[in-house]
């Protein structure tokens, strides 16, 4: 065999898996079909790269949407402090921001990729760019290498598929790993969109394009029950809504989509309905001669661009003087502010998803090693797995953790063989 481990995919999972295996003495080759490593990684966080989250293990469990138990070992073996410590040892300084999000101090994803490339070099990993793997070669229940398009066979005793999902296809995430796994007898769930903007039906939304609502409470339901509830920032777009709170909510909706759904937004979740009414009463009493629209537009209760929508939805006349607003009208206004409702018609296309939901069926993978239960020597890491989490750095940590565990497991497998021979 030419190599102890062949890595397919040069994203965060593939790079860390390759370096972790190389650090333990394996002869490793990393095959990437693009002309550079970390193409999708370079786009994360608008180029800033939210590397991880400094939350504890319980925090991670609370933020993983699908198959959190499967990730138990990976997140224990290589956690957030392990990652930041490794990167700092490679010369990358990091900074913690709100909600525990960790970024490179330089605010540059390119610096994260440079640090990982340095780690690959330190551990003598051979990197081959422009190397698109067509299929994994196998025989007698074990992988034997891969076939590279136009370049022939690369032999190896172990293969790690870290090809990502099916979103951001322009970066090379085109589902190659799913197809190769299917050819080897694995099942694939989905794929579906996770962390994806939502399309809404109300015509007034388009007029608010670009408006951001800070720290709102949003929940999605089907008219009978609440499906999910999250806090965070919301952004209006030409097609509907986006922003962190919407992206998080979307991950609970796309496995079994049953649209349309109701999205309810509480603009003032720190106040009860009666408290909002009291604030409005006081505000109107302080500005009796001004128009209702002008009073609300100048207040901290709602953004100026949203005020006409709130008034229209509440049915209260915008030109009415503040002193003329009665109790019933204050109640209507407060109700809309606490319960701004939109109709969710669906999501944006899968290709626009930050993360791909679904992936290789975890029941067919050993969670302690990330090796296939179906094909010996076949490992999986990163977004190709049927796991996903909310925004805040959790998904990238999962990629790094599973990459490290799979690469280390391949090294332990070789060590076990040596010991058995002795």
Secondary structure as GFF3:
##gff-version 3
##sequence-region A 1 422
A	DSSP	beta_strand	3	8	.	.	.	ID=ss1
A	DSSP	alpha_helix	12	23	.	.	.	ID=ss2
A	DSSP	beta_strand	28	31	.	.	.	ID=ss3
A	DSSP	three_ten_helix	41	47	.	.	.	ID=ss4
A	DSSP	beta_strand	50	53	.	.	.	ID=ss5
A	DSSP	alpha_helix	57	63	.	.	.	ID=ss6
A	DSSP	beta_strand	64	66	.	.	.	ID=ss7
A	DSSP	three_ten_helix	69	71	.	.	.	ID=ss8
A	DSSP	alpha_helix	72	77	.	.	.	ID=ss9
A	DSSP	alpha_helix	80	89	.	.	.	ID=ss10
A	DSSP	beta_strand	94	96	.	.	.	ID=ss11
A	DSSP	three_ten_helix	98	100	.	.	.	ID=ss12
A	DSSP	beta_strand	101	104	.	.	.	ID=ss13
A	DSSP	alpha_helix	109	122	.	.	.	ID=ss14
A	DSSP	beta_strand	126	128	.	.	.	ID=ss15
A	DSSP	beta_strand	133	139	.	.	.	ID=ss16
A	DSSP	beta_strand	142	148	.	.	.	ID=ss17
A	DSSP	beta_strand	152	161	.	.	.	ID=ss18
A	DSSP	three_ten_helix	169	171	.	.	.	ID=ss19
A	DSSP	alpha_helix	176	183	.	.	.	ID=ss20
A	DSSP	beta_strand	188	194	.	.	.	ID=ss21
A	DSSP	beta_strand	198	200	.	.	.	ID=ss22
A	DSSP	three_ten_helix	203	208	.	.	.	ID=ss23
A	DSSP	beta_strand	212	221	.	.	.	ID=ss24
A	DSSP	beta_strand	226	236	.	.	.	ID=ss25
A	DSSP	beta_strand	240	242	.	.	.	ID=ss26
A	DSSP	alpha_helix	244	250	.	.	.	ID=ss27
A	DSSP	beta_strand	261	266	.	.	.	ID=ss28
A	DSSP	alpha_helix	273	286	.	.	.	ID=ss29
A	DSSP	alpha_helix	292	297	.	.	.	ID=ss30
A	DSSP	alpha_helix	304	314	.	.	.	ID=ss31
A	DSSP	three_ten_helix	322	324	.	.	.	ID=ss32
A	DSSP	alpha_helix	327	338	.	.	.	ID=ss33
A	DSSP	beta_strand	340	347	.	.	.	ID=ss34
A	DSSP	three_ten_helix	350	352	.	.	.	ID=ss35
A	DSSP	beta_strand	355	360	.	.	.	ID=ss36
A	DSSP	three_ten_helix	362	364	.	.	.	ID=ss37
A	DSSP	beta_strand	378	380	.	.	.	ID=ss38
A	DSSP	three_ten_helix	382	384	.	.	.	ID=ss39
A	DSSP	beta_strand	388	389	.	.	.	ID=ss40
A	DSSP	alpha_helix	394	421	.	.	.	ID=ss41
###
